[in-house]
Amino acid sequence: METIGTLWLYLAFFGLVTVMLIIDFMGFKNNQGQEVKVKTAAYWSIAWVSVATLFGGALWLYLQQTAGVTVANTKVMEYFAGYLLEKSLAIDNVFVWLMIFASFAIPPALQRKLLLYGVLGAIVLRTIFIFIGAWFVQEFSWVLYIFGAFLVYTGFKFLKGQDEEESNIEDMAILKWLRKHMRITPQMHEDKFFVRQNGMLWATPLFLVLILVEASDVIFAVDSIPAIFAVTSDPFIVLTANLMAILGLRAMFFLLSGAASKMHYLPYGLGIILLFIGFKMLMLDVFHMPIWISLGFIVITLTITAWLSIRHSKKHNQTTL
């Protein structure tokens, strides 16, 4: 499989990710126990997007010198298309986290800790899934058609609406299994995941929430990773775009937590994007779509979705007043 990734590029990228995680962790440690304000979340979101953009610029400069302008333009457009796609799909993951936290009545101060561990786990799991996916694509090229068909199916599910899906957290199979096989305390114990009572180790509800957060990311990775392979088959681009999007998930969560009810048309926008990406995968042998068309389609769809959601929210507020 053709890739621009070299050992030094991977080391440089993971070095950047490590530095950003340390900065995020120190920021969490210094403000532990405090609720994250929307203004603070907005600043952090801008910072994460800026880092992702600067990385794309640095990648272009490197490729322009080592591989030429044509390769640099193509790969960097693939990176930004993949980043935007992963960022948009991650919004749905944020809404699931909101539902999980609401079901367990997790206070905002503890949400910070859960999301920090959740992002760390997502980085590790996504990295593993991406390399496994890249190996499958390289060894069995027909797997792309399976990815495409799955994305078309998922896109139709988004367009159909997810109101009929099971939304009761207590009915989730993984939660039932954990409650059956683990000793779990009925109440929270501050920010502890485990406590010792009567000489025995008990898990707290906070640990259950952490498992659900990680499990939700695994479920959403099943959608997002095949989708980005439709944008590019270069594992380095897939990895960097994916992880850059994940790094800003915590800030995005607190930024969107108050706006979840206002994103009325988001599922439909995501459904259209997944349908587009899925059909693009299925048509690989018939038509090779230029990357700028994919990037433009994602941007236009998200812009229209946001505009319609804002209009719907304003109209709804006027009606209820």
C-alpha positions in Angstrom: 0.0 0.0 0.0 1.4 3.4 -1.0 1.9 5.7 1.9 3.8 8.9 2.7 4.3 7.6 6.2 7.9 7.1 7.2 9.3 6.1 10.6 10.3 9.7 11.3 6.9 11.1 10.3 5.2 8.6 12.6 7.6 9.5 15.5 7.1 13.2 14.9 3.3 12.8 14.8 3.1 10.7 18.0 5.5 13.1 19.6 3.0 15.9 18.8 0.1 13.9 20.1 2.0 13.1 23.4 2.8 16.8 24.0 -0.8 17.9 23.4 -2.1 15.2 25.7 0.3 16.3 28.4 -0.9 19.9 28.0 -4.5 18.7 28.2 -3.8 16.5 31.2 -2.0 19.4 33.1 -4.9 21.7 32.3 -7.2 19.1 33.7 -5.1 18.6 36.8 -4.8 22.3 37.5 -8.6 22.8 37.3 -9.7 19.5 38.8 -13.1 19.6 40.4 -14.2 22.7 38.4 -17.0 22.8 35.9 -15.8 23.6 32.3 -17.3 26.8 31.1 -18.5 27.1 27.5 -16.1 30.0 26.9 -13.1 27.8 28.1 -14.3 24.9 25.9 -14.5 27.3 22.9 -10.9 28.4 23.4 -9.8 24.8 23.7 -11.7 23.9 20.6 -10.1 26.7 18.6 -6.7 25.5 19.9 -7.3 21.9 18.8 -8.5 23.0 15.4 -5.5 25.3 15.1 -3.1 22.5 15.9 -4.8 20.2 13.3 -4.6 23.0 10.7 -0.9 23.8 11.5 -0.1 20.1 11.3 -1.7 20.0 7.8 0.4 23.1 6.8 3.6 21.5 8.1 2.8 18.3 6.3 2.3 20.2 3.0 5.7 22.0 3.4 7.4 18.7 4.1 5.8 16.9 1.2 6.3 19.8 -1.2 10.1 19.6 -0.5 10.3 15.8 -0.6 7.7 14.6 -3.0 6.6 17.6 -5.0 3.7 20.1 -5.1 1.2 17.6 -6.7 1.7 15.0 -4.0 1.6 17.6 -1.3 -1.7 19.1 -2.5 -3.3 15.7 -2.9 -2.3 14.3 0.5 -3.0 17.5 2.4 -6.5 17.7 0.8 -7.0 14.1 1.8 -6.0 14.9 5.3 -8.3 17.8 5.7 -11.2 15.9 4.1 -10.6 13.0 6.5 -10.3 15.4 9.5 -13.5 17.2 8.7 -15.3 13.9 8.1 -14.1 12.4 11.4 -14.9 15.7 13.2 -18.5 15.7 12.0 -19.1 12.0 12.8 -17.7 12.6 16.2 -20.5 15.0 17.0 -22.9 12.1 17.2 -20.6 10.4 19.6 -20.7 13.5 21.8 -24.5 13.2 22.0 -24.3 9.6 23.1 -21.9 10.7 25.9 -24.4 13.3 27.0 -27.1 10.6 27.2 -24.8 8.3 29.3 -23.8 11.1 31.7 -27.4 12.2 32.1 -28.5 8.6 32.8 -26.0 8.3 35.6 -26.3 11.9 36.8 -22.6 12.5 36.4 -21.7 16.0 37.6 -19.7 18.2 35.2 -16.6 18.1 37.3 -16.4 14.3 37.0 -17.2 14.4 33.3 -13.7 16.0 32.7 -11.9 13.0 34.2 -14.1 10.5 32.4 -13.6 12.2 29.0 -9.8 12.4 29.6 -9.5 8.7 30.1 -12.1 8.2 27.3 -10.0 10.1 24.8 -6.8 8.2 25.8 -8.6 4.9 25.3 -10.0 6.1 22.0 -6.5 7.0 20.7 -5.2 3.6 21.5 -8.2 1.7 20.1 -8.4 3.8 16.9 -4.7 3.4 16.2 -5.1 -0.4 16.5 -8.3 -0.5 14.3 -6.7 1.8 11.7 -3.7 -0.5 11.2 -5.9 -3.6 11.1 -8.2 -1.9 8.6 -5.2 -0.8 6.5 -3.9 -4.4 6.4 -7.3 -5.7 5.3 -7.5 -3.1 2.5 -4.0 -4.0 1.4 -4.5 -7.7 1.5 -8.2 -7.9 0.5 -9.1 -4.9 -1.7 -12.7 -6.2 -2.0 -13.2 -5.3 1.7 -13.7 -1.7 0.5 -17.0 -2.8 -1.1 -18.1 -4.2 2.2 -17.2 -0.9 3.9 -19.1 1.0 1.2 -22.2 -1.2 1.6 -22.1 -0.8 5.4 -21.8 3.0 5.1 -24.8 3.1 2.7 -26.8 1.1 5.2 -25.7 3.3 8.1 -26.5 6.5 6.1 -30.0 5.2 5.4 -30.4 4.6 9.2 -29.5 8.2 9.9 -31.9 9.5 7.3 -34.7 7.2 8.6 -34.2 8.6 12.1 -32.9 6.9 15.2 -35.9 7.6 17.4 -36.9 3.9 17.1 -33.6 2.7 18.4 -33.1 1.7 22.0 -32.2 4.8 24.0 -32.5 3.4 27.5 -29.0 3.0 28.9 -30.1 0.4 31.4 -31.1 -1.9 28.6 -27.6 -2.0 27.0 -26.3 -5.5 26.9 -22.8 -4.5 28.0 -24.2 -2.8 31.1 -26.4 -5.8 32.0 -23.3 -8.1 31.7 -21.2 -5.8 33.9 -23.9 -5.6 36.6 -24.2 -9.4 36.5 -20.4 -10.2 36.7 -19.1 -7.4 38.9 -19.6 -6.1 42.4 -20.8 -2.5 41.9 -21.6 0.0 44.7 -25.0 1.6 44.5 -23.6 5.1 45.0 -20.7 7.2 43.7 -17.5 7.4 45.8 -16.2 10.9 44.7 -14.0 10.4 41.7 -12.9 6.8 42.4 -13.4 3.9 40.0 -12.9 1.3 42.6 -13.3 1.1 46.4 -12.5 -1.5 49.0 -15.4 -2.5 51.3 -15.3 -5.3 53.9 -12.0 -6.5 52.4 -13.4 -6.8 48.9 -12.9 -4.7 45.8 -16.0 -3.0 44.4 -16.4 -1.1 41.2 -18.3 2.2 41.4 -20.9 3.5 38.9 -18.1 5.8 37.6 -16.3 2.8 36.3 -19.4 1.6 34.5 -19.7 5.0 32.8 -16.1 4.8 31.7 -16.7 1.4 30.1 -19.8 2.8 28.3 -17.8 5.8 27.1 -15.1 3.5 25.7 -17.6 1.1 24.2 -19.5 3.9 22.5 -16.3 5.0 20.8 -15.6 1.5 19.5 -19.2 1.4 18.1 -18.7 4.7 16.3 -15.3 3.7 15.1 -17.1 1.0 13.1 -18.7 3.8 11.1 -15.9 6.4 11.0 -12.9 4.3 10.1 -14.5 2.7 7.0 -15.7 6.2 6.0 -12.2 7.7 6.0 -10.8 4.8 4.0 -13.1 6.1 1.2 -11.3 9.4 1.3 -7.8 8.0 1.4 -6.2 4.5 1.6 -2.9 6.0 3.0 -2.7 4.7 6.6 -0.7 7.7 7.7 -3.3 10.1 6.5 -6.1 8.0 8.0 -4.3 7.9 11.3 -3.4 11.6 11.6 -6.8 12.8 10.5 -8.5 10.4 12.9 -6.4 11.2 16.0 -6.4 14.9 15.4 -10.2 14.8 15.4 -10.3 12.7 18.6 -7.9 15.1 20.4 -10.5 17.8 20.3 -13.4 15.6 21.4 -13.3 16.7 25.1 -13.5 20.4 24.3 -16.2 19.7 21.7 -18.2 17.8 24.3 -18.4 20.8 26.7 -18.9 23.2 23.8 -21.8 21.3 22.4 -23.3 20.0 25.6 -25.7 23.0 25.8 -26.5 22.9 22.1 -27.4 19.2 21.7 -31.1 19.9 21.4 -30.5 22.6 18.7 -28.7 20.2 16.2 -32.0 19.0 14.8 -30.8 18.3 11.3 -27.4 16.9 12.1 -28.3 13.2 11.8 -29.7 13.9 8.3 -26.6 15.7 7.3 -24.4 12.8 8.6 -26.7 10.4 6.8 -26.2 12.2 3.5 -22.4 12.3 4.0 -22.3 8.6 4.8 -24.4 7.7 1.8 -22.1 9.8 -0.5 -19.0 8.2 0.9 -20.5 4.7 0.7 -21.6 5.1 -2.9 -18.2 6.6 -3.7 -16.6 3.4 -2.3 -18.9 1.1 -4.3 -18.1 3.0 -7.5 -14.3 2.8 -7.1 -13.9 0.6 -10.3 -16.2 2.8 -12.3 -15.3 6.4 -11.4 -12.4 7.8 -9.3 -13.8 11.0 -7.7 -11.3 13.8 -7.2 -10.6 14.5 -3.5 -11.7 18.2 -3.8 -15.2 17.0 -4.7 -15.4 14.9 -1.5 -14.0 17.8 0.6 -16.4 20.3 -1.0 -19.4 18.0 -0.6 -18.7 17.5 3.1 -18.3 21.2 3.8 -21.4 22.2 1.9 -23.5 19.5 3.5 -22.4 20.4 7.0 -22.9 24.1 6.3 -26.5 23.6 5.1 -27.2 21.2 8.0 -26.0 23.9 10.5 -28.0 26.6 8.8 -31.2 24.5 8.8 -30.7 23.5 12.4 -30.3 27.2 13.4 -33.4 28.1 11.6 -35.3 25.3 13.1 -34.1 26.2 16.6 -35.1 29.9 16.2 -38.5 28.9 14.8 -39.1 26.4 17.6 -38.1 29.0 20.3 -40.5 31.6 18.7 -43.3 29.0 18.7 -42.8 28.1 22.4 -42.6 31.7 23.6 
